Amino acid sequence: MDDVTDVRVELVYKKVNKAAKRSCPGISYSLQVLHLTLARLLHGFEMTTPLDMPVDMTPHNAGIAMSKATPLDVIFTPRLPSKLYE
């Protein structure tokens, strides 16, 4: 009987500790705002590269988080006249 009780106590302890881990409270908000910010940038600006060069998408290293070998240079120009944004 003691073995069964020990197993149950251990399972309850694992569930409580797993649920009690702290996480960022604003992560769900930031994920929603990220979509809105990206949509406003795409809607409000024309994006071009300097000298209209093609974008080099060569990865720097392969892995879970891939970074670009060369930085991305972008020029933002407003789609509408500036007086409409006032």
C-alpha distances in whole Angstrom, upper triangle without the diagonal:
4,5,5,6,9,10,11,12,14,16,17,18,20,22,23,24,26,27,29,31,35,37,41,41,45,44,44,48,49,48,50,53,53,54,57,58,59,60,63,64,64,66,68,70,71,69,72,72,74,77,75,74,71,67,66,62,62,58,58,55,52,49,47,49,53,55,59,61,64,64,65,68,68,71,71,74,73,74,76,78,77,79,76,73,75
4,5,5,6,9,10,10,12,14,15,16,18,20,21,22,24,26,27,29,32,35,39,40,43,42,43,46,47,47,49,52,52,53,56,57,57,59,62,62,63,65,67,68,70,68,70,70,73,76,74,72,69,66,64,61,60,57,56,53,51,47,45,47,51,54,57,60,62,62,63,66,67,70,69,72,72,73,75,77,76,77,75,72,73
4,5,5,6,9,10,11,12,14,15,17,19,20,21,22,25,26,27,31,34,37,38,42,41,41,45,46,45,47,50,50,51,54,55,55,57,60,60,61,63,65,66,68,66,68,67,70,73,71,69,67,63,61,58,57,54,53,50,48,44,42,44,48,51,55,57,60,59,60,64,64,67,67,70,70,71,73,75,74,76,73,70,72
4,5,5,6,9,10,11,12,14,15,17,18,20,21,23,24,26,30,32,36,37,40,39,39,43,44,43,45,48,48,49,52,53,54,55,58,59,59,61,63,64,66,64,66,66,69,72,70,68,65,62,61,57,56,53,53,50,47,44,41,44,47,50,54,56,59,59,59,63,63,66,65,68,68,69,71,73,72,74,71,68,70
4,5,5,6,8,10,11,12,14,15,16,18,20,21,22,25,28,31,35,35,39,38,38,41,43,42,44,47,47,49,51,52,53,55,57,58,59,61,63,64,65,64,66,66,69,72,70,68,66,62,61,57,57,53,53,50,48,44,42,44,47,50,54,56,59,58,59,62,63,66,65,68,67,68,70,72,71,73,70,67,69
4,5,5,6,9,10,10,12,14,15,16,18,20,21,23,26,29,33,34,37,36,37,40,42,41,43,46,46,47,50,51,52,53,56,57,57,59,61,62,64,62,64,64,67,70,68,66,64,60,59,55,54,51,50,47,45,42,39,41,45,48,51,54,56,56,57,60,61,64,63,66,66,67,69,71,70,71,69,66,67
4,5,5,6,9,10,11,12,14,15,16,18,20,22,25,28,31,32,36,35,35,39,40,39,41,44,44,45,48,49,49,51,53,54,55,57,59,60,61,60,62,62,64,67,65,64,61,57,56,52,52,48,48,45,43,39,37,39,43,45,49,51,54,54,55,58,58,61,61,64,64,64,66,69,68,69,67,64,66
4,5,5,6,8,10,11,12,14,15,17,18,20,24,26,30,31,34,33,33,37,38,37,39,42,43,44,46,48,48,50,52,53,54,56,58,59,60,59,61,61,64,67,65,64,61,57,56,53,52,49,49,46,43,40,37,39,43,46,49,52,54,54,54,58,58,61,60,63,62,63,65,67,66,68,65,62,64
4,5,5,6,9,10,11,12,14,15,16,19,22,25,29,29,33,32,33,36,37,37,39,41,42,43,46,47,48,49,51,52,53,55,57,58,60,58,61,61,63,67,65,63,61,57,56,52,52,49,48,45,43,40,37,39,43,45,49,51,54,53,54,57,57,60,59,62,62,63,64,67,65,67,65,62,63
4,6,5,6,9,10,11,12,14,15,17,21,23,27,28,31,30,31,35,36,35,37,40,40,41,44,45,46,48,50,51,51,54,55,56,58,56,58,58,61,64,62,60,58,54,53,49,49,45,45,42,40,36,34,36,39,42,46,48,51,50,51,54,55,58,57,60,60,61,63,65,64,65,63,60,62
4,5,5,6,9,10,11,12,14,16,20,22,26,26,30,29,29,32,33,33,35,38,38,39,42,43,43,45,47,48,49,51,53,54,56,54,56,56,59,62,60,59,56,52,51,48,47,44,44,41,39,35,32,34,38,41,44,47,49,49,49,53,53,56,55,58,58,58,60,63,62,63,61,58,60
4,5,5,6,9,10,11,12,15,18,21,24,25,28,27,28,31,32,32,34,36,37,38,41,42,43,44,47,48,49,50,52,53,55,54,56,56,59,62,60,59,56,53,52,49,48,45,45,42,40,36,33,35,39,41,45,48,50,49,50,53,53,56,54,57,57,58,59,62,60,62,60,57,58
4,6,5,6,8,10,11,13,16,19,23,23,27,26,27,30,31,31,34,36,36,38,40,41,42,44,46,47,48,50,52,53,55,53,55,55,58,61,59,58,56,52,51,47,47,44,43,41,39,35,32,34,38,40,44,46,48,48,48,51,52,54,53,56,56,57,59,61,60,61,59,56,57
4,6,5,6,9,10,11,15,17,21,22,25,24,25,28,29,29,31,34,34,35,38,39,39,41,44,44,45,47,49,50,52,50,52,52,55,58,56,55,52,49,47,44,44,40,40,37,35,31,29,30,34,37,40,43,45,44,45,48,49,52,51,54,54,55,57,59,57,59,57,54,55
4,6,5,6,9,10,14,16,20,20,23,22,23,26,27,27,29,32,32,33,36,37,38,39,42,43,43,45,47,48,50,49,51,51,54,57,55,54,51,48,47,44,44,40,40,38,36,32,29,30,34,37,40,43,45,44,45,48,48,50,49,52,52,53,55,57,56,57,55,52,53
4,5,5,6,9,12,15,18,19,22,22,22,25,27,27,29,31,32,33,36,37,38,39,41,43,44,45,47,48,50,49,51,52,54,58,56,55,52,49,48,45,45,41,41,39,37,33,30,31,35,37,41,44,46,45,45,48,48,50,49,52,52,53,54,57,55,56,54,51,52
4,5,5,7,10,13,17,18,21,21,22,25,26,26,28,30,31,33,35,36,37,39,40,41,43,45,46,47,49,47,50,50,52,56,54,53,50,47,46,43,43,39,39,36,35,31,28,29,33,35,39,41,43,42,43,46,46,49,48,51,50,52,53,55,54,56,53,50,51
4,6,6,9,11,15,16,19,18,19,23,23,23,26,28,28,30,32,33,34,36,38,39,40,42,43,44,46,44,47,47,50,53,51,50,47,44,43,39,39,36,36,33,32,28,25,26,30,32,36,39,41,39,40,43,43,46,45,48,48,49,51,53,52,53,51,48,50
4,6,8,10,14,14,17,17,17,20,22,22,24,26,27,28,30,31,32,34,36,37,38,40,42,43,45,44,46,47,49,53,51,50,47,44,43,40,40,37,37,35,33,30,26,27,31,33,37,40,41,40,40,43,43,45,44,47,47,47,49,51,50,51,49,46,47
4,6,9,12,13,17,17,18,20,22,22,24,26,27,29,31,32,33,35,37,38,39,41,42,43,46,44,47,47,49,53,51,50,48,45,44,41,41,38,38,36,34,31,27,28,32,33,37,40,41,40,40,43,43,45,44,47,47,48,49,51,49,51,49,46,47
4,7,10,12,15,15,16,19,20,20,23,24,25,27,29,30,31,33,35,35,37,39,40,41,43,41,44,44,46,50,48,47,45,41,41,38,38,35,34,32,31,27,24,24,28,30,33,36,38,36,37,40,40,42,41,44,44,46,47,49,47,49,47,44,45
4,7,8,12,12,14,16,17,18,20,22,22,25,26,27,28,31,32,33,34,36,37,38,40,39,41,42,44,47,46,45,43,40,39,36,37,34,33,32,31,27,24,24,27,29,32,35,36,34,35,37,38,40,39,42,41,43,44,46,44,46,44,41,42
4,6,9,8,11,13,13,14,17,18,18,21,23,23,24,27,28,29,31,33,34,35,37,35,38,38,41,44,43,42,40,36,36,33,34,31,30,29,28,25,21,21,24,26,29,32,33,31,32,34,34,36,35,38,38,39,41,43,41,43,41,38,39
4,6,6,9,10,10,12,14,15,16,18,20,20,22,24,25,26,28,30,31,32,34,33,35,35,38,41,40,40,38,34,34,32,33,30,30,29,28,25,22,21,24,25,28,31,32,29,29,31,31,33,32,35,35,36,37,39,37,39,37,34,35
4,6,8,8,10,12,13,14,16,18,19,20,22,24,25,26,28,29,30,32,34,33,36,37,39,43,41,41,40,36,36,34,35,33,33,32,31,28,25,24,27,27,30,34,34,32,31,33,33,34,33,35,34,36,37,39,37,38,36,33,34
4,6,5,6,9,10,10,12,15,16,16,18,20,21,22,24,26,26,28,31,30,33,34,36,40,38,38,37,33,34,32,33,31,31,31,30,27,24,22,25,26,28,31,32,29,28,30,29,31,29,31,31,32,33,35,33,34,33,29,30
4,5,5,6,9,10,10,13,15,15,17,19,20,21,23,24,26,27,29,28,31,32,34,38,36,36,34,31,31,29,30,28,28,27,27,24,20,19,22,23,25,29,29,27,26,28,28,30,28,31,30,31,33,35,33,35,33,30,31
4,6,5,6,9,10,11,13,15,16,17,19,21,22,23,25,26,29,28,31,32,35,38,37,36,35,31,32,29,31,29,30,29,28,26,22,21,24,25,27,31,31,29,28,30,29,30,28,31,30,30,32,34,33,34,32,29,31
4,5,5,6,9,10,11,12,14,16,17,18,20,21,22,24,27,27,30,31,34,37,36,36,34,31,32,30,32,30,31,31,30,28,24,23,25,25,28,31,31,28,27,29,27,29,26,28,27,28,29,31,30,31,29,26,27
4,5,5,6,9,10,10,12,14,15,16,18,20,21,22,25,24,27,28,31,34,32,33,31,28,29,27,29,27,27,28,27,25,22,20,22,22,24,28,27,25,24,25,24,25,23,26,25,26,28,30,28,30,28,25,26
4,6,5,7,9,10,11,13,15,16,17,19,20,22,24,23,26,27,30,33,31,31,29,26,27,25,27,25,26,26,25,23,20,18,20,21,23,26,27,24,23,25,23,25,23,26,25,26,28,30,29,31,29,26,28
4,5,6,7,9,10,11,13,15,16,17,19,21,23,23,26,28,31,34,32,32,30,28,29,27,29,28,29,29,28,26,23,21,23,24,25,29,29,26,25,26,24,25,23,25,24,24,26,28,27,29,26,23,26
4,5,5,6,9,10,11,12,14,15,16,18,21,21,24,26,29,32,30,31,29,26,28,26,29,27,29,29,29,27,24,22,23,23,25,28,28,25,23,24,22,23,20,22,21,22,23,25,24,26,23,20,22
4,5,5,6,9,10,11,12,14,15,17,19,18,21,23,26,29,27,27,26,23,24,22,25,24,25,26,25,24,21,19,20,20,21,24,24,21,19,21,19,20,18,21,20,21,23,25,24,26,24,21,23
4,6,5,6,9,10,11,12,14,16,18,17,21,23,26,29,26,27,25,23,24,22,25,24,26,27,26,25,22,20,21,21,22,26,25,22,20,21,19,21,18,20,19,20,21,24,24,26,23,21,23
4,5,5,6,9,10,10,12,14,17,17,21,23,26,29,27,28,27,24,26,25,28,27,29,30,30,28,25,23,24,24,24,28,27,24,22,22,20,20,18,19,17,18,19,22,21,23,20,17,20
4,5,5,6,9,10,11,12,15,15,18,20,23,26,25,26,25,22,24,23,26,25,27,28,28,27,25,22,23,22,22,26,24,21,19,19,17,17,15,16,15,16,18,20,19,21,19,16,19
4,5,5,6,9,10,11,13,12,16,18,21,24,22,23,21,19,21,20,23,23,24,26,26,25,23,20,20,19,20,23,22,19,16,17,15,15,13,15,15,15,17,20,20,22,20,18,21
4,5,5,6,8,10,12,13,17,19,22,25,23,24,23,21,23,22,25,25,27,29,29,28,26,23,23,23,23,26,25,22,19,19,17,17,14,15,14,14,16,19,19,21,18,16,19
4,6,5,6,8,11,13,16,19,22,24,23,24,24,22,25,24,27,27,29,31,31,30,28,26,25,24,24,27,26,23,20,19,16,16,12,13,11,12,13,16,15,17,15,13,16
4,5,5,6,9,9,13,15,18,21,19,21,20,18,21,21,24,25,26,28,29,29,27,24,23,22,21,24,22,19,16,15,12,12,9,10,10,10,13,15,15,18,16,13,17
4,6,6,7,8,12,15,18,20,18,19,18,17,20,20,23,24,26,28,28,28,26,24,23,22,21,24,22,20,16,16,13,13,10,11,10,10,13,16,16,19,17,15,19
4,6,8,10,14,17,20,22,20,22,21,20,24,23,27,28,30,32,32,32,30,27,27,26,25,28,26,23,20,19,15,15,11,11,9,8,10,14,14,17,14,13,17
4,7,10,13,17,19,21,19,22,22,21,24,24,28,29,31,33,33,33,32,29,28,27,25,28,26,23,19,18,14,13,9,9,6,6,7,11,11,13,11,10,14
4,6,10,13,15,17,16,18,18,18,21,22,25,26,28,31,32,32,31,28,26,25,23,25,23,20,16,15,11,9,6,5,4,5,8,11,11,15,13,12,16
4,7,10,13,14,12,15,15,15,19,20,23,25,27,30,31,31,30,28,26,24,22,24,21,19,15,14,10,8,6,5,6,6,10,12,14,17,16,15,19
4,7,10,12,10,12,12,12,15,16,20,21,23,26,27,28,27,25,23,21,18,20,18,15,11,10,6,6,5,7,9,10,13,16,16,20,19,18,21
4,7,8,6,9,9,10,13,15,19,21,22,26,27,28,28,25,23,20,18,19,16,14,11,9,6,5,7,8,11,12,16,18,19,22,22,21,24
4,6,5,6,7,8,11,13,16,18,20,23,25,27,27,24,21,19,15,16,13,11,8,6,5,6,9,11,14,16,19,21,21,25,25,24,27
4,5,6,9,10,13,16,18,20,21,25,27,29,30,26,24,21,17,17,14,12,10,7,7,7,10,12,16,17,20,22,22,26,26,25,28
4,5,9,11,14,17,19,22,23,27,29,31,32,29,26,23,20,19,16,15,13,11,10,10,13,14,18,19,22,23,24,27,28,27,30
4,7,9,12,15,18,21,22,26,27,30,30,28,24,22,19,19,16,15,12,11,10,10,13,13,17,17,21,22,24,27,27,27,30
4,6,9,12,15,18,19,23,25,27,28,25,22,20,16,16,13,13,11,10,10,12,15,16,20,20,24,26,27,30,30,29,33
4,6,9,12,15,17,20,22,24,25,23,19,18,14,14,12,13,10,11,11,13,16,18,21,21,25,27,28,32,31,30,34
4,6,9,12,14,17,19,21,22,19,16,14,10,11,9,10,7,9,10,13,15,18,21,21,25,27,28,32,31,30,33
4,6,9,11,14,16,18,20,17,14,12,8,8,7,9,8,10,12,16,18,21,24,25,29,31,31,35,34,33,36
4,6,9,12,13,15,16,14,11,9,7,8,8,10,9,12,14,17,19,22,25,26,30,32,32,36,35,33,37
4,7,9,10,13,15,14,10,9,6,6,8,10,11,14,17,20,23,26,29,29,33,36,36,39,39,37,40
4,6,7,10,12,10,6,6,5,5,9,11,12,16,18,22,24,27,30,31,34,37,37,40,39,37,40
4,7,10,12,10,7,5,5,4,8,10,13,16,19,23,25,29,31,33,36,38,38,42,41,38,41
4,6,9,9,6,7,8,8,12,14,16,20,22,26,28,32,34,35,39,41,41,44,43,41,44
4,7,8,6,8,10,11,15,16,18,22,24,28,30,33,35,36,40,42,42,45,44,42,45
4,6,6,9,12,13,17,18,20,23,25,29,30,34,36,37,40,43,42,46,44,42,44
4,6,10,13,15,18,19,20,24,25,29,29,33,35,36,39,41,41,44,42,40,42
4,7,10,13,15,15,17,20,22,25,26,30,31,33,36,38,38,41,39,37,39
4,7,9,12,13,14,18,20,23,25,28,30,31,35,37,37,40,39,36,39
4,7,9,9,11,15,17,20,22,26,28,29,33,35,34,38,37,34,37
4,5,6,8,12,14,18,20,24,26,28,31,33,33,37,36,33,36
4,7,9,13,16,19,22,25,28,30,33,35,35,39,38,36,39
4,7,9,13,16,19,22,25,27,31,32,32,36,35,33,36
4,6,10,13,16,19,22,24,28,29,29,32,32,30,32
4,6,10,13,16,19,21,24,26,26,29,29,27,30
4,7,10,13,17,19,22,23,23,27,27,25,28
4,6,10,13,15,18,20,20,23,23,21,24
4,6,10,12,15,17,16,20,20,19,22
4,7,9,12,13,13,17,17,15,18
4,6,9,10,10,14,14,13,16
4,6,7,8,11,11,10,13
4,7,9,12,10,11,14
4,6,8,7,8,12
4,6,6,8,10
4,5,5,7
4,5,6
4,6
4
